[in-house]
Amino acid sequence: MEATLRRLPTGDDSTLSPAARQVLDACDTCSVAEVSAMVSMPLGVVRVLLGDLVEQGCVQVQATLSDSSSIDERIELIERTLSGLRTY
């Protein structure tokens, strides 16, 4: 949910459904949770659509935390995600 998404310019988006297009348009350095809030779709639906978009080469998922991430980095990520969700 907290992974950052980046839209890729090389993806084949010509056959996307309207819902997938809406999710794709919201993907630009946002988290999965933020995209879900922006497009007003349930998180599970957005995750499925994003899975399809990743397979088609339209979106890249970037890990925001690793096993070596500090507690402060984890707290900062949670705060950014909550702030983004409150905005929408």
C-alpha positions in Angstrom: 0.0 0.0 0.0 2.8 2.4 0.7 4.8 1.6 -2.4 5.4 4.6 -4.6 4.1 4.3 -8.2 5.7 5.9 -11.2 4.0 6.1 -14.6 6.2 4.9 -17.4 6.1 6.6 -20.8 6.6 3.4 -22.8 3.6 1.4 -21.6 0.8 0.3 -24.0 -2.2 2.1 -22.7 -4.3 2.0 -25.9 -6.6 -0.8 -24.6 -7.2 0.3 -21.1 -10.6 0.3 -19.5 -11.9 3.7 -18.2 -11.1 2.6 -14.6 -7.6 1.5 -15.4 -7.0 4.8 -17.3 -8.2 6.7 -14.2 -5.8 4.8 -12.0 -3.0 5.3 -14.5 -3.6 9.1 -14.7 -3.2 9.3 -10.9 0.1 7.4 -10.8 3.0 9.8 -10.5 5.1 9.3 -7.4 2.0 8.6 -5.3 1.5 5.6 -3.0 -1.1 2.9 -3.8 -3.2 4.2 -0.9 -3.0 7.8 -2.2 -4.1 6.6 -5.7 -7.0 4.8 -4.2 -8.1 7.9 -2.4 -7.6 10.2 -5.5 -9.7 8.0 -7.7 -12.3 7.1 -5.1 -12.0 3.4 -5.6 -11.5 0.7 -3.0 -7.9 -0.2 -2.3 -8.4 -3.8 -3.5 -9.8 -2.7 -6.8 -6.9 -0.3 -7.3 -4.4 -3.0 -6.4 -5.8 -5.3 -9.1 -5.8 -2.5 -11.7 -2.3 -1.6 -10.8 -1.2 -5.2 -11.2 -2.5 -5.1 -14.7 -0.8 -1.8 -15.4 2.5 -3.1 -14.2 2.2 -6.2 -16.4 1.5 -3.9 -19.4 4.5 -1.8 -18.7 2.5 1.4 -17.9 3.5 1.7 -14.2 6.6 0.9 -12.1 6.4 0.1 -8.4 9.2 1.5 -6.3 9.8 0.1 -2.9 9.8 2.8 -0.2 11.2 0.8 2.7 13.7 -2.0 3.0 14.5 -4.4 5.8 17.2 -2.0 6.9 14.9 1.1 7.0 15.0 2.9 10.4 12.0 3.4 12.7 12.1 7.1 11.8 11.9 6.4 8.1 8.9 4.1 8.7 7.1 6.7 10.8 7.8 9.4 8.2 6.3 7.2 5.5 3.2 6.5 7.6 2.8 10.3 8.2 3.2 11.1 4.5 0.6 8.5 3.5 -1.9 9.7 6.1 -1.3 13.3 5.0 -2.0 12.3 1.4 -5.1 10.4 2.3 -6.4 13.4 4.3 -5.9 15.7 1.3 -8.3 13.6 -0.7 
